[in-house]
Amino acid sequence: MKNTLIFVTVIIFFAIIFFISDIEGFENLDNSISIKNVKNISEKEFKNIKSNRQESVYDLVNMKYKNNELPHDSKKDAYYIPNYNKEYNFNLFYNKSTTIKSISNNEKNLIKIIAYNKNKYKVYNISLTNMPIINIELEDKNNKNELISDDYTYGKINIFDNKTKQNKINILNESAKLKIRGLSSSQYDKKSYSIQFINSNSGKEKFINDLLGMDRNSKFILNSLYEDSSKIRDKLSWDTWKHISQNKDNTIKMEYVELFINDQYYGIYGLSEMPNEYKLKAQQDSSIIYKIKNDKILPELKDLSLDDLKKYGERSVNIIYPKSFSNDTLQPLKELSKLIYHTTNEQFEASIIDYISIDNCVDYFILLECAYHIDGLGNNNIFTYDIKSKKFTRTPWDLDLTWGAYPVWVKDGDVMKELLPDEKIELSKQLLYKNGNMTKTTTYLEQRLWQNNVGNFRQKVAKRWKELRSGFLETESFVNYANSLYDEVTESGAREREHERWPDGGYSTDNSFIEKFIRQRLPYLDSQFLQYLDDSGEN
């Protein structure tokens, strides 16, 4: 009797399993087919399939690329995958009772399929993008308003990289912690984030090699690009600095990506390298890296201690490296500040060359003027101090207010809020160094070098400018490059997806403003710089 009961129980159990496996939502998706092998049907056939069936509320297929589920936007119920060399591929997993067909459509970046069985059907839209995709799944899903906060939030990052490998997508799966970054930009609806890759077991930092062609590091930045109507200013500026800078250790790489967080589409981001000790190749015990976040502090720095700087909060001077520091660590920057802001021209000229790399200052000055980098005068500077040579080099930062973008602030009660910037074409025919007062900074390093022509600074600028104008900064070539970046964002479909997701963010329908700014800016700087070519042997 007992054996009979056991036998009957087993039979009932398997019968239930068999019955459940045939219920909608519980089907075994153990068959697979490449999207390339899915047969195409007409719109008429598509309508016939739907007419005899009900729409399924459950998925009839699961879509993966090399065992990685395709990024999904739950709001639009749409899936996404990058193409590579204008090609794409992924697999669909389905039940043996399900049929899959591709539906003809006129949108070149859209794949539309229908999966159906005897009673049900479901339609799937898959958008193709030219950009890599970052798909983040956070551990804490309870906070619905802001999924990532000012404190670290932990999660898994899945990166679909279509840039670094030929004829395939390179997949990266890692653990990470993320948090909101930025000061004024944190007021915007769309946030920027910092990424710290970690070991999933120990929680310690983990270094990633060749992330979208970037240098080995554990930290990276997701820049929201929210306020920029063109979505190209940051990348155009970083790419310009790459060609201007004669020191390749202080160039920063940025690549476009589309971001998803917990099945929500977050739009276009600029994934960029973090200017920390690893990126800037700071040697242990021989380098100090300072980040200047407040132009008002530099002139006062000679009289301030670390405790004094804490009163300014985030808008202060940050010591990026070393991690452990004292008031002595601040001393080299205080000495530089004193020399820049509190000396006569004679004292400045006699000593400044001992503190700086003149070629680095030439390059930095050219970037400031070429891009009209308003935020780069006394603010958003990164100074790297080499203890052995006792010299500083500069790395630019925060390159959104460039190429004619001008900040707009309004007072809301006791708080100053930054609105989306204006675009001012008249800036294309002004010298930035003469307008230092717009940041309330009385002077800055390169301004004094230029005005006093320290070490033939003007002639060095003229010579370097002439070299660049016959190469990367040749007008037609540079305009074409700027337009190619704009077209990259537009043709991927990401520009319209971004605008739909963030309708109050910066948006434009063409690149005419930046093109006009460049066409006016470069010849204007010719007239300002090249007149000094014959003044010395520098030419």
Beta strands, then each sheet from edge to edge (+ up, - down):
strand 1: 31-34
strand 2: 40-41
strand 3: 54-55
strand 4: 61-65
strand 5: 68-69
strand 6: 72-73
strand 7: 78-82
strand 8: 91-94
strand 9: 99-103
strand 10: 110-116
strand 11: 120-129
strand 12: 133-138
strand 13: 153-161
strand 14: 170-181
strand 15: 192-198
strand 16: 219-223
strand 17: 254-261
strand 18: 264-273
strand 19: 287-292
strand 20: 317-321
strand 21: 381-386
strand 22: 391-396
strand 23: 405-412
strand 24: 415-423
sheet 1: 1+ 8- 4+ 5-
sheet 2: 2+ 9+ 10- 11+ 3+
sheet 3: 2+ 9+ 10- 11+ 7+ 6-
sheet 4: 12+ 13- 14+ 15- 16+ 18- 17+ 12+
sheet 5: 20+ 19- 21+ 22-
sheet 6: 23+ 24-
end
